Amino acid sequence: MRTRLTALIDSMPQIPSGEQPYEMHDGNFRILGGVPANYVWPDLELDGKSTSLPSALVLITAPGAMGKSAAAEAIAATTRMPYVDLGTIRVGASTLTGELTKAVGEENYSSFMRALRAGEAALVLDSSDEAQLRVGRDNYLAFLEDLAYLVRDAKPSQQIIMLGRRDSTETTLIALSERGIHPPVYRIAPLSHRQASDLIDFTLDSGSDRTGVHRQHAVPFGQFRDALFSDLANALEPGVASEGLDYWPEVEHFVGYPPVVVALAERLDGEDNPKAALEELNATPRSGLPQLRGTLLRGVVEKIMERERSKVRDRVSDALHIQPEDPIRTSFYDLDEQALRLLNMTGTIGLLIDHPAVLESADRVKYDRLIESFVLDHPFVFNGSFANSVFSDYVRAWAVSSSLSRVYAENRSQFFASLPKAGPFFTHFLHALTASENGVGTIPEDLVDDALHSYAMGAEAGTSTYMQRDERAVLFFRDDDRPGAGPSFSFEVTELSGIVPLTSPIARTLVITDYGVLLRGVSGSLDIGPNTHIIAEFIEIDANSFTAFSGPDENAFWNVISAKEMKHDSDLSVRAVPSPSLAVSWDNPWHQWSEYVANLATDPRLPRRVSAQVVVCIRRVLSSFKASMVNDPSVSSEKMDRVIIGDNEVFKAAFEAMIALGVVAREGNLYRVSLDKLGSYGVSWATLRADDAATVLRPLTHDIVARPELDPFKTTS
């Protein structure tokens, strides 16, 4: 159920406009000015299992680029209370109370703290995810101890608002729950149709070169805008949008994503005659097949680039006195050239701009001078930087996939290092730009880590799978099961080295490889989970601390690390939050792992990596069914076959064994799990959350691996 962000603000402490706000003496704490007139106020959705009772602390989360910081600033500006960007400070023990002392001054600290505890003052804490990434989880947990001190026994008046992405919010929730503090969790909701329409109008209002068609011809413009929305919706879910706007909730997670809406605004800005554009759109044939997000966004982005190309080509050609029939004109300012020049203008290092290559030197100098002004005014940029993560991710994906970028980059490593940081659309664009006729994209091994992090930014509950066997590796992504979330897509991984590097944080990821995995920490901290399974021949940890984490709604036995050989520093610190959320298996683990060692093998003839995969498969299969105490729960066969099991041969064999044992049965387009059969093995939804879930599953695992379906994986010695 949605609630307006303004409703939350109305329940918070505020300083009336006629009164003087708190004076801040530290630049990290700010009193912000008013909310911009063109700000589109978002809605909030209460997390499914979260309490809605008043609290001294409220957590707000959303995917990347959803507008968390803008919401934080709007809250702070409206209440006229201090705003803190946690990503700009090194949080840790006593950071918050210490920084508060500097901000309000020692003489005012006690009175401010009394007001905060009494619900008469407020704090807005932004970017908890950036703070955790910067300092590592141990320091972040120490910071949460400080936060717990502030809210413990405070009057529940919504006086502290903290915003961040999902994983850091889950860390916060678990750490505070262990201290008896249970704050409500809200998600910033995708934009409604009205909000998306307002954002388009406000985007088109800005800038002196806008045509104003959206205001001057509002009715035909609105019809064309809504036709584009419907077209995107039907491309995602064929037939979902027929008449009216009833379809919106089904696809709002894409068409209501603010960066997508802003990209659509740029697409709409190029249409001076929306009525004619609508007729052209309606006359365009459709495939009737669902399309991927990256494909849809690529179409939007390249439509904008083609419009820019047409505009610039004619003007520059006329200035250079090139005749309309001269084929040289067609080479001017194409999509590749635009991408190169945008990268160069926004700070990418090591580019050679020699495009187009058909001009004589004298004309080339004049061409470059003319083009420069157009690049500065390109709709993809604002004040010398990319205006939107959609645009920067498209250009980044082009840079790492185009053969042309390889030609024009002087220093390859320098070129990649200075590219824009991957955002939530990079993985989708890379797939759209590299997919072959069979729908499979290509990605070099050294970009797998980037792709995983990019995908996690934009998919709140999506899962990622990396599988390598022999000389072939595949990277597979699957969005969550919400309507409109999008179908799965995959990459063939190239340029294999035998060791795939993965960087903290690593969440909702399955990695199975015959070779090695390098797990790298950030600021010395390596964080994995929830729902992370890494099974490899060799694993190396490059970090000072390792933390496994299970989300508040996940089963306890949630992260598995299994290897034939493990390498790390002897003083590596290891912990799991909560303790049952980690199971590890390799020979002679050092003392710091002893609490988490699980015997995953039930048959000595099965190699360790196969035994671990069987346990992971059982866990994945059972957790895919909704918990129920009465009826046998079911799950769609499409989800089970394509997502839970996939192409993993061990998973397939283990699942076939579960069917043969009567644990799972096929009924039409559904699979059902037998609660009675699970009960005969001593397994229930409650026991799956037990401290030693591996032991709970052991009798079932024993019978599964004894089945002939697993015989091909057993050794004869």
Buried (B, 14 or more C-beta within 10 A) or exposed (E): EEBEBBEBBEEBBBBEEEEEBBEBEBEBBBBBEEBEEEBBBBBBBBBEEBEEEEBBBBBBBBBBBBBBBBBBBBBBBBBBBBBBBBBEBEBBBBBBBEBBBBBBBEEBBEEBBEBBBEBBBBBBBBBBBBBBBBBBBBBBBBBBBBBBBBBBEBBBBBBBBBBBBBBBBBBBBBBBEEBEBBBBBBBBBBBBBEBBBBBBBBBBBEEEEBBEBBEEBEEBBBBBBBBBBBBBBBBBBBEBBEEEBEBBBBBBBBBBBBBBBBBBBBBBBBBEEBBEBBEEBEEEEEEEEBBBBBBBBBBBBBBBBBBBBEEBBEBBBEEBEBEEEEEBBEBBBBBBBBBBBBBBBBEBBBBEEEBBEEBEEEBBEEBEEBBEEBBEEBBBBEEEEBBBBBBBBBBBBBBBBBEBBEEBBEEEEEBBEBBBEBBBBBBBBBBBBBBEEEEBBBBBBBBBBBBBBBBBBBBBBBBBBBBBEEEEBBBBBBBEEBEBBBBBBBBBBEEBEEBBBBBBBBBBBBBBBBBBBBBBBBBBBBBBBBBBBBBBBBBBBBBBBBBBBBBBEBBBBBBBBBBBEBEBEEEBBBBBBBEBBBBBBBEEBEEBBEEBBBEBBBBEBBBBBBBBBBBBBBBBBBBBBEEEEEEBBBBBBEBBBBBBBBEBBBBBBBBBBBBBBEBBBEEEEBBBBBBEBBEBBEBBBEBBBBEBBBBBBBBBBEBBBBBEBBEEBBEEE
